Amino acid sequence: MSSKNSETLSQTTGFKKEIGVFGGISIIGGIMIGSGIFYLGSYVLERTDMSMGLALLCWIIGGLVSILGGLCFAELGACDSRAGGMVVYMNRAYHPSVGYSFGFTSWVISGSGSIAALAIALPTALNNFFDMSEMTVKIVAIILIIALTAYNCFGIKLGTILQNVSMIAKCIPIAIILLAGLFLGKQTPDLSLVPEGTDPTFGGMIGMIAFATVATLWAYEGWTNLNPVAEEMKNPGRDLPRALIFGIGIITIIYALFNFAIYRVLPADEVVSSIESGDIYLGTKVAGELFGGAGGGLILATQLIAIFGSLNGMIIAFPRYYYDMAAEKHFFKNHAKLNKFGVPQVALISQAVISCILVLLRSLDELTSLVVFAGMLYNVLVIAAVVVYRKKFPDLERPYKAWGYPVTVVIAIILFFALMMNTLVEDPKTAITGLIVPLLGIVLWKIFDIKLKKEENSTK
């Protein structure tokens, strides 16, 4: 390869190794930091009986829980950096049909559905300024999906450049609101850890903290989406763990400080009355208090950039799952082909087609509910795969090992399992629906496996 060409090809597949630490942070940060930063704090406060001190503690605990999960994903991605991430780990740790069922679920529901939901959310955020019909919103959403898919067909380098720019552009207005709130806010919030007017038991406090922490974990969702592109990182053994741990750590600090800034600006009684009246966008109220009419524009710009960055990050990450399924010869063969720019173009296109169909068939609320439970069980299985990998592959080179193993891994399994069970209890209908598609995925894997064995026998 010419020295003038900085692109390094994977020795095994032809993926171009273009992503560094900052690119990795931009991918997960771009997906994680969304419009939820402006309203999820209301749910955390509700679940802590409006205790600001307890709510801040839960935001920090939520970040630490996510870091525990990130430690596990970092070890797996560093020692097994093939494209496909979670599909690869579950295939090797358990059975090929397990990872396959996750990839199939992503293709049909969770991945494509998340893309469809974000694509609808972006023009919906503009409805206060432009009166758009439901069909117009859907048309704009489809155009967004097609345009970003086409853009990302020209290589991972262009995709990560756009992700880096959107990440920086999103963080600037958030930083302005955060710093203005911290330094210009005149409130002195009560940060005691006991809700005012209550005297909960120790068990009651633990339950309250756990319930509120679950709410924060929705804001931290997205950190699992760096591993699918590990093979496209310049040095995955070094850069992937750094991007995961630094990225989640930085976002934890941002979330905690942003919510503290809200408490510095809004009086406690106003916070309570707003939430009780259904006005949960506390971050938006803070921007209005600090910047007047310009605050609305600042919030809108932040939301649009945040949604755009999340959408682009997902379009980049998810097709690598489908590539690995096809590379294992249990999916459509053309999904395992890379174009001249080193990306799985057919996988990108098929994902876009399904996403556009879901845009036409579903509303934003229906799509959001549809994808909630679909990936939770798999997060637990991947974290547990760290233990399985240690047992099954003791001689595997591990450039990075999960800190505090096995204690931290066991804690992560318990906490993420609790999140999954909470969703099952709160919304059993959606949870059960979310389990049907993975079962169909296992059936499809078996069909491909039977076909593959027949082809192999016919060539003997």
Sequence and secondary structure as in RCSB ss.txt:
>XXXX:A:sequence
MSSKNSETLSQTTGFKKEIGVFGGISIIGGIMIGSGIFYLGSYVLERTDMSMGLALLCWIIGGLVSILGGLCFAE
LGACDSRAGGMVVYMNRAYHPSVGYSFGFTSWVISGSGSIAALAIALPTALNNFFDMSEMTVKIVAIILIIALTA
YNCFGIKLGTILQNVSMIAKCIPIAIILLAGLFLGKQTPDLSLVPEGTDPTFGGMIGMIAFATVATLWAYEGWTN
LNPVAEEMKNPGRDLPRALIFGIGIITIIYALFNFAIYRVLPADEVVSSIESGDIYLGTKVAGELFGGAGGGLIL
ATQLIAIFGSLNGMIIAFPRYYYDMAAEKHFFKNHAKLNKFGVPQVALISQAVISCILVLLRSLDELTSLVVFAG
MLYNVLVIAAVVVYRKKFPDLERPYKAWGYPVTVVIAIILFFALMMNTLVEDPKTAITGLIVPLLGIVLWKIFDI
KLKKEENSTK
>XXXX:A:secstr
  TT   EE TTT  EE B HHHHHHHHHHHH SGGGGTHHHHHHHHTTT HHHHHHHHHHHHHHHHHHHHHHHH
HHHH   TTTHHHHHHHHT HHHHHHHHHHIIIIIHHHHHHHHHHHHHHTTTTTS   HHHHHHHHHHHHHHHHH
HHTT HHHHHHHHHHHHHHHHHHHHHHHHHHHHH        SS TT    HHHHHHHHHHHHHHHHHHHTTGGG
SGGGGGGBSSHHHHHHHHHHHHHHHHHHHHHHHHHHHHHHS HHHHHHHHHTT   HHHHHHHHHHTHHHHHHHH
HHHHHHHHHHHHHHHHHTHHHHHHHHHTTSS GGGG   TTSS HHHHHHHHHHHHHHHHH  HHHHHHHHHTTT
HHHHHHHHHHHHHHHHH TTS  SS  TTTTHHHHHHHHHHHHHHHHHHHH HHHHHHHHHHHHHHHHHHHHHHH
HHHHHHHHT 
